[in-house]
Amino acid sequence: MATEKYDYIIVGAGASGCVIANRLSANPALKVLILEAGAVDTHPGIHELGGFVPLWGSDYDWKFATETQKGMGGRQIIINQGRVIGGGTSINAMMYVRGNRRNYDQWNAMGADGWSFEDVLPYYKRIEDYEGGASEYHGVGGPLKIRDCPDPAMRSEPFQVGATELGYDGPNWDNNGARQENGAGYLQFHVDEQGNRASAATAYLAPAMKRPNLTVRTEAEVTRVLFSGTRATGVEYVSQGQTVQVEAEREVILSAGAFLSPKLLLLSGIGPADHLQSLGLDVLVDLPGVGQNLQDHVQLPVVFRSLVDLPQPDLLTGNVLFVRTRAGMEAAPPDLQMNYTPAVPKALAPVMNFGGPASIFLPILVQPYSIGEVRLRSANPLDAPSINPNYLQQDADVQVLVAAVKLAREIANTKAFAGLNGGEIVPGPDADLEAFIRAQSSTLWHPAGTCKIGYDARAVVDPSLRVYGVQGLRVADASVMPTVTSGNTVAACFLIGEKAADMILSA
């Protein structure tokens, strides 16, 4: 049987991959293949506003487990990642946060030429169909429907007004507008007018699937990139127990995420030579940065008893405040995202019983100092990678969360909360905060940085996302971020897909 040939092969049908598949296949002269290890997105929970939580830990989830985390009391942490068409956008909480303009200006200063905030803003506007209308900072008519907290039960006036009592701007602050930080407002979500999830699959891939030049293949787990010399010529994948090879006449694009994109590079002989040789793998390119620079967001629950039995929301959260907790860091992006949920969400009620009504503050460490790595566990391509984020290894990260608990208490004790605050349940007013943080923190599933853009010794891709040392191979997903964004990372993954597609088409 002749080997199938395509112009472009995309590995991974998540936020970035679906965007690239849509934009490349818009040119009828190009033949495009997108390969997804998971299944099609037909499960109803993938599309319902609150139906996604039961999918965590299911067959639609990679269920990655970290190595033992010393900074978290020796625990292993599960990092949920979508294994389904749509990737993480099919099982995540739909929060659309661009991050801070300083994130992108920082990337640009670190060697990601052309990725400053002014460079990426037009792409964000291209992505969006924002219900608030077009403006200097928002777009309309794009593939992705963006709405301000579409769940009425989630909207909290006390949180937003309480923050203003403490001197923050708001209420109704647009954290995707001119300034992200120091304003309390609603989170924005990729949710359509009918209240259904607007995933990468529904927004980008489904409309393109009617094109005869786009092939979408599911349950196809890619195991390596194929090369002729140092030129990528295709990929090998496993489907239904069979090994299949397909050819790419122009490029292979890895959009498999911050764990699996570096894993595929390593399996293909691209990475730290000593690590590859220790597993008996041939070294194609000694590229020390592959799998390094792993960054992730850490979350922590702070719970108060509520004096009012409010309706249970469908969303997991919807109100937000971004702040800097570290002194002398005024030029840096915010290091803390404070989410607030006025009542226990329906989907979490079975596992979060506080003996009565409760509200939840969710502080998130969004600019960690603790950096980890992704390595191969073995030379077997079907083995999960070894993931060590080094969560809370640096004490500075713990101190951000200590400050976060104190901020939650300050907001809960404002006049705006006087009729709601029935007292602190978790961690409790007398708790040892550092011990609580190390015992109860977990991840928000925002891994990034393991194939970073740049020119330094640990860079993996150039500003056009081309892998150093080879030809015809790019990486386009959260792994290319030099530093993780201040906020949920899915919006930046859509951005990376849009910008990558432009760079590929103009090559």
C-alpha positions in Angstrom: 0.0 0.0 0.0 1.4 3.4 -1.0 2.2 5.8 1.8 -0.3 8.6 2.1 1.1 12.1 1.3 0.0 15.5 2.6 1.4 18.9 2.4 1.1 19.5 6.1 0.6 17.1 9.0 -0.6 18.5 12.3 -0.2 16.4 15.5 -2.9 17.1 18.1 -6.4 18.5 17.6 -6.4 20.9 20.6 -6.7 24.7 20.7 -3.7 25.4 18.5 -4.0 22.4 16.2 -7.6 23.0 15.3 -6.9 26.6 14.5 -4.0 25.6 12.2 -6.0 22.9 10.5 -8.8 25.4 9.7 -6.5 28.2 8.4 -4.2 25.9 6.3 -7.1 24.0 4.7 -8.8 27.3 3.7 -6.4 27.1 0.8 -7.9 24.4 -1.4 -4.5 23.8 -3.0 -3.1 22.4 0.3 -3.7 18.9 1.5 -3.8 18.8 5.3 -3.9 15.9 7.8 -4.6 16.4 11.5 -4.0 13.4 13.9 -5.6 13.1 17.3 -4.8 10.4 19.8 -8.3 10.6 21.3 -11.8 10.0 20.1 -14.4 12.2 18.4 -16.2 14.8 20.6 -19.7 13.3 20.6 -20.1 12.8 24.4 -22.9 15.3 25.5 -20.9 16.4 28.5 -18.3 17.9 26.2 -20.8 20.4 24.9 -23.0 21.2 28.0 -22.1 24.2 30.1 -21.6 22.2 33.3 -21.2 18.7 31.9 -17.4 18.5 31.6 -16.4 17.8 35.2 -17.3 14.1 35.0 -15.0 13.8 32.0 -12.0 14.4 34.2 -10.4 11.0 34.8 -12.3 9.4 31.9 -11.1 8.1 28.6 -11.3 11.6 27.3 -8.4 12.6 29.6 -4.7 11.7 29.5 -4.7 11.6 33.3 -1.1 12.5 33.5 0.5 12.1 37.0 3.5 14.0 38.2 6.5 12.6 39.9 6.4 12.9 43.7 6.3 16.6 44.5 8.5 17.4 47.5 7.1 21.0 47.7 3.6 19.5 48.1 4.2 17.1 50.9 5.4 14.2 48.7 2.1 14.0 46.8 1.7 13.0 43.1 -0.6 15.5 41.3 -2.9 14.5 38.5 -2.8 16.9 35.6 -5.9 16.5 33.4 -5.3 17.1 29.7 -7.9 16.5 27.0 -7.5 13.3 24.9 -10.3 14.0 22.4 -11.0 16.2 19.4 -10.8 19.7 20.8 -8.2 18.7 23.3 -8.3 20.7 26.6 -11.0 22.9 25.2 -13.4 19.9 25.3 -12.9 19.2 29.0 -11.8 22.5 30.5 -13.8 25.2 32.3 -13.9 27.5 29.3 -12.2 30.5 30.9 -10.8 32.9 28.2 -8.0 35.0 29.7 -5.4 36.5 27.3 -2.9 37.1 30.1 -1.2 40.4 30.7 0.4 42.7 28.1 3.6 42.4 30.0 3.7 38.6 29.4 4.0 39.2 25.7 6.4 42.1 25.9 8.5 39.9 28.2 8.4 37.1 25.6 9.6 39.6 23.0 12.4 40.9 25.2 13.5 37.3 25.8 13.9 36.6 22.1 10.4 35.9 20.9 10.7 38.5 18.2 7.3 39.6 16.9 5.4 38.3 19.9 4.9 41.6 21.8 1.4 42.6 23.0 1.0 45.0 20.1 2.0 42.1 17.7 -0.5 39.6 19.1 -3.5 41.9 19.8 -4.7 41.7 16.2 -4.7 37.9 16.4 -6.8 38.0 19.5 -9.3 40.3 17.8 -9.3 37.9 14.8 -10.2 35.0 17.1 -13.1 36.6 18.9 -16.8 37.1 18.3 -17.2 39.1 21.5 -20.7 39.7 22.7 -19.7 43.1 24.1 -18.9 44.4 20.6 -15.9 45.5 18.7 -13.4 47.9 20.3 -9.7 48.7 20.5 -9.2 45.5 22.5 -12.0 43.2 21.2 -13.1 41.7 17.9 -16.3 40.5 16.5 -17.1 38.0 13.7 -14.3 35.6 14.6 -14.8 31.9 15.0 -14.8 31.8 18.8 -17.8 33.2 20.7 -16.7 35.0 23.8 -19.1 36.0 26.6 -18.8 37.7 30.0 -19.7 35.1 32.7 -22.9 33.7 31.0 -24.1 32.0 34.2 -26.3 34.4 36.2 -25.9 32.3 39.4 -22.2 32.8 39.2 -22.1 36.6 39.0 -21.2 38.1 42.3 -21.7 41.8 43.1 -20.3 41.4 46.7 -17.0 40.1 45.4 -16.6 42.9 42.9 -17.9 45.7 45.2 -15.8 44.3 48.1 -12.7 44.5 45.9 -13.4 48.2 45.2 -13.7 48.8 48.9 -10.1 47.7 49.1 -9.1 50.2 46.4 -9.2 48.0 43.3 -11.0 49.2 40.2 -14.4 47.8 39.2 -17.0 46.4 39.3 -17.3 44.9 35.8 -13.6 45.4 35.0 -12.6 44.0 31.6 -9.5 41.9 32.4 -9.0 41.4 28.6 -9.1 45.1 28.0 -6.6 47.9 28.3 -5.3 46.7 31.7 -5.6 43.3 33.2 -4.5 43.9 36.8 -6.1 45.6 39.8 -9.7 45.5 38.6 -12.4 43.2 39.7 -14.8 41.9 37.0 -16.3 38.9 35.3 -14.2 36.2 33.7 -14.9 35.7 30.0 -15.8 32.3 28.6 -15.8 30.6 25.2 -19.5 29.7 25.3 -22.0 30.1 22.5 -25.4 31.9 22.5 -27.2 28.7 23.3 -25.1 28.1 26.4 -23.0 25.3 24.9 -19.2 25.0 25.0 -17.5 26.7 22.0 -14.5 24.4 21.8 -11.6 24.5 19.3 -13.4 21.6 17.6 -16.8 23.3 17.2 -15.4 26.8 16.5 -12.5 25.9 14.1 -12.4 22.2 13.1 -16.0 21.3 12.5 -16.6 24.1 9.9 -13.4 23.0 8.1 -14.2 19.3 8.0 -16.5 19.7 5.0 -13.4 20.7 2.9 -12.2 17.8 0.8 -8.5 18.8 1.4 -8.7 18.3 5.2 -8.4 14.8 6.7 -9.2 14.4 10.4 -8.0 11.1 11.9 -8.9 10.1 15.5 -7.5 7.4 17.8 -4.2 7.9 16.1 -1.4 8.2 18.6 1.8 9.6 17.0 5.0 7.9 18.2 7.7 9.8 16.3 8.6 12.2 13.5 10.2 10.7 10.5 13.3 12.3 9.0 15.4 12.1 5.8 18.7 13.4 7.1 17.6 16.5 9.2 14.4 17.2 7.2 11.1 16.1 8.7 9.3 14.0 6.1 6.3 12.7 8.0 5.2 10.9 11.2 4.5 7.4 12.4 1.4 6.7 14.5 -0.4 3.7 16.1 -4.1 3.1 15.4 -6.1 0.0 16.4 -2.8 -1.8 17.1 -1.4 -1.0 13.6 1.6 1.1 12.9 1.1 3.6 10.1 3.4 6.1 8.4 2.3 9.2 6.5 4.4 11.7 4.6 4.5 15.5 4.8 5.8 17.1 1.7 6.1 20.6 3.3 5.9 20.5 7.1 5.1 18.6 10.3 3.5 20.7 13.0 3.5 19.4 16.6 0.5 20.8 18.6 0.3 18.0 21.1 0.8 20.2 24.2 3.5 20.9 26.8 3.9 17.3 27.7 3.5 15.4 24.5 5.2 17.8 22.0 8.6 17.5 23.9 8.0 13.8 24.3 7.7 13.4 20.5 10.8 15.5 19.9 12.7 13.3 22.3 11.4 10.1 20.8 12.5 11.4 17.4 16.1 12.0 18.6 15.8 15.7 19.3 16.7 16.8 22.8 19.5 16.5 25.5 22.0 14.0 24.1 22.8 12.4 27.4 19.1 11.7 28.2 18.5 10.2 24.8 21.7 8.1 24.9 20.8 6.8 28.4 17.6 5.3 26.9 19.4 3.9 23.8 17.9 6.4 21.4 19.9 7.8 18.5 20.6 11.5 18.7 19.6 13.5 15.7 20.0 16.9 17.3 21.5 17.7 20.7 19.0 20.3 21.8 19.3 20.6 25.6 16.1 22.7 26.1 13.6 20.1 25.0 11.4 19.3 27.9 13.0 21.9 30.2 11.4 25.2 31.4 8.2 23.5 32.5 5.9 26.0 34.2 2.4 25.5 35.6 -0.2 27.4 37.6 -0.9 26.3 41.2 -4.4 26.7 42.8 -5.6 26.7 46.4 -9.1 26.7 47.8 -10.2 29.2 50.5 -13.7 28.5 51.7 -16.2 30.6 53.7 -19.5 29.6 55.1 -22.3 31.6 53.5 -25.2 33.1 55.4 -27.3 33.0 52.3 -28.3 29.8 50.4 -27.5 31.1 46.9 -28.4 29.1 43.7 -25.7 26.7 42.6 -23.9 27.7 39.4 -23.2 25.6 36.3 -19.8 27.2 35.8 -16.9 26.5 38.2 -16.2 30.2 38.7 -16.8 33.6 37.1 -15.5 36.5 39.0 -11.8 37.5 39.0 -9.2 39.9 40.3 -5.5 40.0 39.1 -2.9 41.5 41.5 0.8 41.6 42.2 1.8 40.4 45.7 5.5 40.9 45.5 7.0 44.2 46.5 9.2 46.0 43.9 7.6 44.1 41.0 5.5 46.9 39.5 6.9 46.3 36.0 6.2 42.6 36.1 2.9 40.8 35.2 0.5 40.0 38.0 1.5 36.9 40.0 -1.9 36.2 41.5 -5.3 35.4 39.9 -8.1 35.5 42.5 -11.2 33.7 41.3 -14.5 33.7 43.3 -17.5 31.4 43.3 -20.5 32.5 45.4 -21.9 29.0 45.9 -20.7 25.4 45.4 -21.1 24.6 41.7 -23.6 21.8 40.8 -20.8 19.6 39.3 -18.7 19.8 42.5 -21.5 19.5 45.1 -21.0 15.7 45.4 -17.4 16.1 46.5 -17.5 19.5 48.3 -20.0 19.2 51.2 -19.3 21.9 53.8 -22.4 21.1 55.9 -24.3 24.1 54.4 -24.0 27.0 52.0 -20.5 28.0 51.2 -18.5 30.3 48.9 -15.1 29.6 47.4 -12.1 31.9 46.7 -9.6 30.2 44.4 -6.2 31.9 44.4 -4.0 30.9 41.5 -0.2 31.4 41.4 0.2 32.6 37.8 3.9 33.5 37.6 5.7 30.7 39.4 9.4 30.8 40.2 9.5 27.0 40.5 10.5 25.4 37.2 10.3 21.8 36.2 10.9 19.4 33.3 9.5 16.7 31.1 11.6 13.6 30.2 11.0 10.2 28.7 10.3 7.5 31.1 11.5 4.9 28.6 12.1 4.4 24.9 8.6 2.9 24.6 6.6 5.6 22.7 3.4 4.5 24.4 4.7 5.1 27.9 3.6 8.3 29.6 6.3 10.9 30.0 8.0 11.6 33.3 6.6 15.0 34.5 8.2 16.9 37.3 6.9 20.5 37.7 8.8 21.0 41.0 5.6 22.7 42.4 6.3 25.1 45.2 10.0 24.3 45.2 10.8 28.0 45.6 9.6 29.6 48.8 8.6 32.7 46.9 5.8 30.8 45.4 4.5 29.8 48.8 4.6 33.4 49.9 2.4 34.5 47.0 -0.3 32.0 48.2 0.1 33.1 51.8 -0.6 36.7 50.5 -3.6 35.3 48.6 -5.2 33.7 51.6 -4.9 37.0 53.4 -6.4 38.9 50.5 -9.3 36.5 50.4 -9.9 37.2 54.1 -9.8 40.9 53.4 -12.4 40.7 50.7 -14.6 38.5 52.8 -14.5 41.0 55.6 -15.6 44.0 53.5 -18.9 45.7 54.0 -20.1 44.2 50.8 -19.8 40.7 52.3 -21.4 41.6 55.7 -24.6 39.7 54.9 -22.8 36.7 53.4 -19.7 35.9 55.5 -20.5 33.2 58.0 -16.9 32.5 58.9 -13.8 30.9 57.4 -14.1 27.1 56.9 -10.9 26.4 54.9 -8.1 26.8 55.9 -9.6 28.2 59.2 -8.5 31.3 61.0 -5.8 29.5 63.1 -4.3 27.4 60.4 -0.6 27.1 59.7 -0.8 28.7 56.2 2.5 27.2 54.8 1.5 23.7 55.9 -2.0 24.2 54.5 -0.6 25.4 51.2 1.8 22.5 50.8 -0.9 20.0 51.7 -3.8 21.4 49.7 -2.5 23.1 46.6 -3.0 21.5 43.3 -2.7 22.4 39.6 -5.0 24.3 37.3 -3.7 22.2 34.4 -1.8 25.0 32.6 1.5 23.4 31.7 3.7 25.5 29.4 7.2 26.3 28.3 8.8 23.0 27.4 9.8 23.9 23.8 10.3 27.6 24.3 10.8 30.3 21.7 14.1 32.1 21.9 17.8 32.3 21.0 19.4 31.1 24.2 21.0 27.7 24.9 17.7 26.3 26.2 15.5 27.6 23.3 13.9 24.9 21.2 12.1 26.9 18.5 12.8 30.2 16.7 10.3 33.0 16.7 8.6 31.4 13.7 8.2 28.2 15.8 10.7 26.2 13.7 12.6 23.6 15.6 16.4 24.3 15.8 18.7 22.0 13.9 16.1 20.5 11.5 14.0 21.5 8.6 10.2 21.1 8.0 9.3 20.8 11.7 7.5 23.3 13.9 5.9 23.3 17.4 2.8 25.3 18.0 1.1 25.0 21.4 1.6 26.1 25.0 5.0 24.5 25.1 6.5 27.4 23.0 5.7 30.0 25.7 9.0 31.4 27.1 7.0 32.1 30.3 3.5 31.0 31.2 0.9 33.7 30.8 -0.8 35.4 33.8 -4.1 33.6 33.6 -5.8 30.5 32.0 -3.7 29.5 29.0 -6.3 28.4 26.5 -6.7 31.9 24.9 -2.9 32.0 24.3 -3.1 28.6 22.7 -5.7 29.9 20.2 -3.4 32.8 19.6 -0.4 30.6 19.0 -2.4 28.6 16.4 -3.5 31.7 14.6 0.0 33.2 14.5 1.6 29.9 13.5 -0.8 29.5 10.6 0.1 32.9 9.3 3.8 32.1 9.5 3.4 28.7 7.8 1.3 30.2 5.0 3.8 33.0 4.4 6.9 30.7 4.4 
